[in-house]
Amino acid sequence: MEEEHKRKMFYTIGEVAAMFRVNTSLIRFWEQEFDIIQPHRNKKGNRLFTPRDVDYFHQIYHLVKEQGFTLQGAKEQLKSKPIDTGSAKQELAESLRRIKTNLLELKDLC
């Protein structure tokens, strides 16, 4: 599942909820509780989560659902041990590769 969520640039709230087999209301609640999650919004106002947001949801899910942390305990844990998602340069390079791939696919369609 982790490699799967690295392929797309954005995920809808329904896709994120399906990844964790939870209701979308829980995803919205966690978004409000954890300020590290900053979804983008499309023109309609729908939430669009990045792979980094999904990484944060993985960590939150693990702490709260699997290890039994309270929300406050999970917040403290995330502050003391932030997720290592790689260097900024690596993330930027990966993002640019995805954009290039998407643009080439669009070019082939035209």
Backbone hydrogen bonds, N-H to C=O, Kabsch-Sander energy under -0.5 kcal/mol:
donor,donor_aa,acceptor,acceptor_aa,energy
5,H,1,M,-1.8
6,K,3,E,-1.0
7,R,4,E,-1.3
11,Y,49,F,-2.2
13,I,47,R,-0.5
16,V,12,T,-2.2
17,A,13,I,-2.6
18,A,14,G,-2.2
19,M,15,E,-1.8
20,F,16,V,-1.2
21,R,17,A,-0.8
22,V,17,A,-2.2
26,L,23,N,-0.8
27,I,23,N,-1.2
28,R,24,T,-2.4
29,F,25,S,-2.3
30,W,26,L,-2.9
31,E,27,I,-2.2
32,Q,28,R,-1.8
33,E,29,F,-2.2
34,F,30,W,-2.7
35,D,33,E,-0.7
37,I,34,F,-1.7
38,Q,36,I,-0.7
40,H,48,L,-2.7
42,N,46,N,-1.9
45,G,42,N,-1.7
48,L,40,H,-2.8
49,F,11,Y,-3.3
54,V,50,T,-2.1
55,D,51,P,-2.2
56,Y,52,R,-2.1
57,F,53,D,-2.4
58,H,54,V,-2.4
59,Q,55,D,-2.1
60,I,56,Y,-2.8
61,Y,57,F,-3.2
62,H,58,H,-2.5
63,L,59,Q,-2.5
64,V,60,I,-3.0
65,K,61,Y,-2.1
66,E,61,Y,-1.2
66,E,62,H,-0.6
67,Q,62,H,-1.8
69,F,63,L,-2.9
74,A,70,T,-2.7
75,K,71,L,-2.4
76,E,72,Q,-2.3
77,Q,73,G,-2.3
78,L,74,A,-2.5
79,K,75,K,-1.9
80,S,76,E,-2.3
81,K,77,Q,-2.4
85,T,83,I,-1.0
91,E,87,S,-2.1
92,L,88,A,-2.5
93,A,89,K,-2.6
94,E,90,Q,-2.4
95,S,91,E,-2.4
96,L,92,L,-2.6
97,R,93,A,-2.1
98,R,94,E,-2.2
99,I,95,S,-2.3
100,K,96,L,-2.5
101,T,97,R,-2.5
102,N,98,R,-2.6
103,L,99,I,-2.7
104,L,100,K,-2.5
105,E,101,T,-2.2
106,L,102,N,-2.3
107,K,103,L,-2.4
108,D,104,L,-2.1
109,L,105,E,-1.5
110,C,106,L,-1.2
